[in-house]
Each structure stands twice: as C-alpha cells, then as structure tokens.
Amino acid sequence: MIARRTVLGMLGAATLVAGCSPTAGAGHGIIAIITPPYDNPFFRAQAEAARDRAVALGYEPLMLVHDDDASKQSEMIDTAIARGAKAIILDNAGAAATVAAVRRAKAAGVPSFLIDRELNVRGVAVSQIVSNNYQGAQIGAEAFVAAMGERGAYAELVGREADTNATIRSEGFHAIVDQYPDLELVARQSANWSQTEAYAKMESMLQANPQIKGVIAGNDTMAMGAWAALKAAGRTDVIVVGFDGSDDVKQSILAGGIRATVLQPASRQARMAVEQADAYLRTGKTGAPEKQLIDCILIVPGNARRLSNFDMRA
C-alpha cells in the first residue's frame, strides 16, 4: 500500500498505479520495476524510462517503491514472484542486503536486472547495469580542482554509507584531489543522499569552518541542499560540484550557481535493463556480460542545455 500511494502521488494515477498502464497487457506478462522513492528525480526518471520501455515492448509494468528499506524490498520481490512477474528491474536497497531476495527470485524462475546500484556478488542477477562511478567521480574532481585553482579548504558530502556508489564516488574523487597538497579537506560528513540533511550538515560545517572555499557532493540532491545553505549564509562564492545530472542542478549551473555536475544516464540504463530482460525472456541470453559499466559525462555551462531528464539530447 505504501508503494501504491507513492506511485499515485508522484507519478500519476492514470499511468503508474501498480500493475496498471493504459497501453499495457499486450500479452508478454508483468515486469516488476522496483526502485527507491520518486521524490528523488533520478529515481523518478529511472522508473518512468523503465515503465515506458516495458509498455512499448508489450509488458505490464508493476511499479513498486522500497524506500531504501531492505526488508520492504524483500517483501516487494516476494510480491513480484507471487504476481507471476516475468522479470524484475531493480535499483536495490543495499549491495549485501539485497542478495538473498534476488537469489530467491532466481530460484523461483524470475530473473533480475539491476540498474544504478550493484550487488557485492556475481552470478545472482542476470545483468548489473551501473554508471562508471569511479570514472564519473574523477572527471567531476578534475573540474572541481580547476575551479578551486588547485588550492583552498573544502568539504565533502557523502551518500549513504551502505550504498556502494557512495564509497566508489568518494574514492574516485580523492584519487584526483589528493594529488594536490594545497587542497585541504576540513570537513567530511554523510548526508544520506538527502537535500534536507545536506542543508543541515552544510550549515554546521560552514559554522565550524568558515574558510571553506569548495564543496564536493556525492549526488545532486545533496549538492542542492548544500547550495541552498550556502546561499542562505551569503556564501555564493563557494564552489559546489555535484553528481547525477539532474535538471535542478542544470538550471543552477546555467544561472551561475553550482559549478558542475556529472551525468549518470539513469534513463538509458533503465531502458537497457528492460531491453535485456526482453531479450533474455525471448532467447535465454542478453548478448552482454553481467556487469556493464556506463561512462558518465561532465556537465558544465557549455553543454548543460543539452541535459534533460538524465539524458543528453543531440
């Protein structure tokens, strides 16, 4: 019921009530699409792209939201199995905590195709289509270093510690920034991918370290929270770089606010997962390896106008 309410509230009752779609039901069966909450536009874009591709290929999308709760996610995977889903598209609620549920689906004959967040094991999911977070963090870090003039105090906002992506992005960032001895990390805290938490953490970090010249954020939601706190404090001189490629950050970049972000193509990954699920259901193979890394793209004022809904327009 929680997932149903979320879908109704965030994506529209007409098209995204769990198991319903105006053009679904063409005979290929159900594809369950299980993601984190849609209040983050990244996950909303994923869900919409997966839904639309599933409908186009003749499947009925079963839309479920796990709220980053591994127990709820496990229940939703059981729901997908009970509903006779042909496949599961999943942005998971924990690299380790998800394994047992995906393995249970596999044993029930329901293959899983992961997007965005990977598992910490191989051979359980059919596909794991994820952004090259390390590469993306490095190109974001290079832009950050250049904007900082290779010197100054900076802070880092990290995502959920249980999320592998948070660790990989931080490691990729530091692989670049730590090469510059005049860049000094004075504060580092997790804001759990949350804009509200990022605002509060940024306020505290700025009070304790008024010399901060830059902020690197593990996702755009936290970057927006940090930027709002900086604006409220009259510190629009601070350089902020995010990660995700959201339309909100695009608008901030174009307005001279946040300096840059890194696009991870959420919509493309979701479409790929559905297409690979369809291929696997028809032929028994996807034509691709299980682990698939999709390179990220640096977004700056020069190319920001091409960014739309976590995709780059030609």
N, C-alpha and C positions, 0 to 999 in steps of 0.2 A: 504493500500500500504506500509506503514511503516513496518507492521508485515511481509509482503511478502519479502521485501528487507532484513530484519533481518534474516529471515529463510534462504534465499538464501545465504547470506553472511556467516552465522555462522555454518549452519548445512548441507549445500549441496543441490544444486538444484535438484539433481536426486531423492531424497527421501523425502524432507521435505518442498516442496512448499505447501502452504496452501491447504488442501483438496486433496492432491495427495500422492500416495505411490505406489511403483511398485507392491506390493502384496495386496494392499487394495481393498475394494469394494467387499467383499465376500458376501454381502447381508444383513448384520446386521445394516447398516447405519453409520452415522457420529458420532464420539465422538470428541468434541472440547477440545483442550488442550491449556489452556491459562496460561501463566507464565510470570515472569519478564524477562529481557533481557538475552540472551545467552552469553553475554560477561563475566558473572559470571559463572564459570564452574559448580557450584552447580545447577543452573537453567538449564543449558545445559544438565546435567546428568538426571535431572528430565524429561525434555522434551523427550529426547531420550528413556528413560525407558518406559514412558507412551506411546509414539508412537509405540515402538516395541511390547509392550504387547497388545495394541489395534489392531494392524495388525494381531498378532498371534491369536487373538480371533475373527477375521473376521470383524473388523470395519475399517472405513475410517477415519484416523486422520485429523482433521482440526487444524493446528498449528497456534497459534496467540500469539503475544507478547505485553503486556500492558505497558512496560517501567515504571512500578511503578506509573502510572498515572491513578487515579480512573476514570476520565472522559473517557479516552481511553478504559479502561477496560469495562466500561458500554456499550460503542459502540460495543466492541467485543462480549459481551454477547448478545446484540441485533442481531449481525451478526450470532452468533451460532443459535439463535432462528429462524431467517429468513431462515437459510440454512437447517432447519429441523433436527438439531442435536438431537440425542437420549439422550445424557448426556454431562455434562461439567466437565472436570477435571481442577481445578483452584488452583493456588498459588496466593493469592489475593494481591491487591494493597492498603490494608488498612482495619483493623478489623471492623471499623464502616462504612467507606465509601463504602464498598462492599455490605453491607446488602441489600440495595434496589434493586440492579441489580440481585442478587441471588434470592431474593424474586420474582422479575419479571419473571425470568426464571422458577421458580417453578410454578407460576401461568399459564405460557404457556405450562406446562407439560414437562419441561426439567429439570431433577434433577441435582444437583451439588454435586460434591465430592471434598472436599478441601484437599490440602496437604500443609505441611510445616507451613503455617500461618493460624491461626484460626480466626473465626469471634467472635465478642463480644456478640453474641446471639446464642441460640439453636433453633432447630426446623425449620430452613430455609434451610440448607444443609442436605443432607441425611447422609453424612459422613464427619468428620473432622479428618484427619489422620495426626498427628503432632508429632514432636520429643518431648520427655520429656525434654524441655529446662531447666527447673529448676534443674532436676537431672543431666543433662549434665554439666551445669554451676558449680554445686557443685563438680563433680569429676575433672573438669578442675581446679577449685580453689584449691582443695586438692593437685594436682600436682604442682600448682604454689607456694603454701605455702611451700611445701617441697623443691622445687628448690631454693626458696628465703632464706631458712634456718630460716623461721619464723620471719624475720626482714628486714627492709630497706624501702626506698621510692619507690613508684610505681605509674604508670599512668594507666588509663583505657580509652580505645577507645570503644565508644558505637555506636550501629547501629542507623537506622532511628527511630526517636522518635515516629513516627506514627505507627511503627511496634510493635505489642505486644511482639514479640520474643525478641526485644532489651531490653524491660523492664524486662521480665521474666529472661533472662540470667543475667542481672546486679543484680537483686535481689538474684538469686541463688548463684552467685559469692560472693556477700557481706555477705550472710548468713554464709559462711565459713570464709572468710578472716577477717571480722570484729571481729572475736573471738581472733585475735592475735594483741594485743596492740602495738607491736613493728613493725608492718607493717603500713606504713603511706601513705595514698593516697594524692599525691601532685598535681595531675592534672587529670581532667576527661572531655573529650570532645566527641561529636558525630562526626563521620566521615562518617555517612550515608551509611555504608557498602562498601564504595569506597576505592580502593587502592590508588588512586591519592590523595584523601582528607586525608587519613591516613598518607601518606608520609609527607604532608604539616603540619598536626597537630602534628605529632611526632617531626618534626624539631623544631616547635615553643615550644612544651612542654620541649624538651631537652635543648633548649637555656635558658628557664626560670628556669629549674630545673635540672641542670647538675648532681645532686646527684641521679637521677633515677637509680634504680637497676633492675626494672622489669616493664613489660607491659602486661596487660591482654586485649585481643581484642575480641569483640563480634562476629567476624567472621574471617575466614581465609584470606579473601581478605584484610581486614584492618590489620591483622597480617603481611601479606606480605609487605604491604606498610610501616608499622612501622619498620619491619626488614630492608628494603631497606634504610630507612632514618638513622637507627642506624649504618648500615654498612658504609654508606657514611660519617658519623661522626666519624668513627673509634671506635664505641661503641658496638662491638660484645660481650662484656661481659654482656650486659643487657639480662635478661631472658624474653622471649616472649612466651606466650601461646595463642593459637587461638581457634576457634570453627567452625566446619563444616566437617573436614576430607577431605580436597582437596588433590589431587595428588601433587600440587605445594608445599604445606606445608609438605607433606610426604617426598618429596625429601630434603627439608630444614632440617627436623628432622634427616634424615639419614646422612646428611652432617655435622651435629653438629651445625646447626643454631638455628631455632626456636625449643623450648624445647619440646612442646607437643601441641596436638590439641584434639578436641572432635568430634568424628564422629556422625553426624546425618544422618541416612541411607536414603538419598534422593531417590536413585533408587528403593529401596524396597518400600518406601511409595508410589511412583508413580505407581508401579506395583500393589500394593494393591488397590489403588483407582480405577484403570481400572477394576480389577477383581471384586471389589464390585459393580461398575457400571454395569458390565455384569450380575452379579447375580441379582441385583435389576431389571434390564430390563427384565430378564427372569422369575423371581419369585415374584417380588414385595417386596423383602427384601434382606438385605445384610448378615444377620446372625451375625452382630456385632453392638455394640452400636454406636451412632452418634460420640461421642468424643472418639478417640483412641490415647493413648499416647505410643510412641515407645521409649524405653530406648536408651540412647546414649552410646558410647564406648570410653574410653580414648585411645588415640593413642600416643605411646612413641616409642623410638628406638626399643624396644623388639618386638613389633607387627606391626610396620609401613610397613614392606614389604608385609604384607597381605592385605593392603589397596589398592583398585583400583577403581577409578571412583565412589567414595562414597559408596562402598560396601566392605565387608570383605570377602576375599577368604578363603576357608577352609584350 
